[in-house]
């Protein structure tokens, strides 16, 4: 596998743009409108799973027309530098909010095998939220190992290594405003 140069721009590594900035904006706006309708009067807690979900969360927040709270969790699923899910996620940072009786909406960048969300859902359910649902931007549905109830889904994507808009390649390029596919030589 060819190496990523950490001081280079993303261009040498980009195979193609999979989802453009305009497509992301349009879909996030649609999701925001749908969530605003469904959670009207409920002041949901948007619970973002770090780090990949951050850019999606901040755009989603701006597209919501209803009052809401935010909080964060960090789950280590791939291990530092690893690119394949270990299948045994670990909570690195727990949520700081008492979620008992709250309407919790988990916000994630991507669901792949489903191990991460399955682990988080099981843990949070024990804390008796009023409701617990999942909002993911990207769904690599063909890779699913564990079934996950996804209430809000941005895009179903093929089984390709994607980066940008919160998702990284070796911790780089999370800032890109689009979702790109990594060239095969670097996968
Ligand atoms: C990614 C993503 C999900 C998880 C999905 O996290 O943000 O949390 O993998 O994979 P799964 O469905 O197979 O469990 P990653 O470990 O890459 O961390 P990051 O969000 O900090 O980039």
Boltz pocket constraint, residues with backbone or C-beta under 6 A from the ligand:
constraints:
  - pocket:
      binder: B
      contacts: [[A, 49], [A, 50], [A, 51], [A, 52], [A, 53], [A, 75], [A, 76], [A, 77], [A, 78], [A, 79], [A, 85], [A, 108], [A, 109], [A, 110], [A, 111], [A, 112], [A, 113], [A, 114], [A, 115], [A, 116], [A, 117], [A, 166], [A, 167], [A, 168]]
      max_distance: 6.0
